[in-house]
Amino acid sequence: MKEAVTCDLPTCDSSSAMQVFINDKAFECAPGTMLPEVLEANAIPTDNVAIAVDFNVIPRADWGKTVLQDGSKIIIIKAVQGG
């Protein structure tokens, strides 16, 4: 089992923490944590990215409405240009 990274959210209590996965890396956070909170707490840049939670793409407008669940799998895809 992968070692979880503890979040810095003020609501995070290790006795009631849940585990989420960001690009297959385990993180702990408090139940009821919203998607933007876990991104901010872990200093994850949000410019030019697409995010899926449990294999469902979440429109940017819905990030603030997305409550993470224990075991949620968050996939962050960075858009790049090239030729």
Residue pairs with C-beta under 8 A, 6 or more apart in sequence:
2 24
2 25
2 26
3 26
4 19
4 26
4 27
4 28
5 25
5 26
5 27
5 28
5 42
6 12
6 14
6 17
6 27
6 28
7 17
7 27
7 28
7 29
7 30
7 33
7 38
7 41
7 42
8 41
8 42
9 29
9 30
9 33
9 37
9 38
9 41
11 30
11 32
11 33
12 28
12 29
12 30
12 33
13 30
14 28
16 30
16 31
17 28
17 29
17 30
17 31
18 28
18 29
18 30
18 31
18 33
18 68
18 69
18 70
18 71
19 26
19 27
19 28
19 70
19 71
20 26
20 27
20 28
20 29
20 33
20 38
20 68
20 69
20 70
20 71
20 72
20 73
20 74
21 27
21 71
21 72
21 73
21 74
22 38
22 42
22 44
22 74
22 76
23 74
23 75
23 76
24 73
27 38
27 42
29 37
29 38
29 41
29 68
31 70
32 67
33 67
33 68
34 63
34 64
34 65
34 66
34 67
34 68
35 51
35 53
35 58
35 63
35 64
35 66
35 67
35 68
35 74
36 46
36 63
36 64
38 68
38 74
39 46
39 63
44 76
48 78
48 79
48 80
49 76
49 77
49 78
49 79
50 57
50 76
50 77
50 79
51 57
51 58
51 63
51 74
51 75
51 76
51 77
52 58
52 74
52 75
52 77
53 66
53 68
53 72
53 73
53 74
53 75
54 72
54 73
55 73
55 75
58 66
68 74
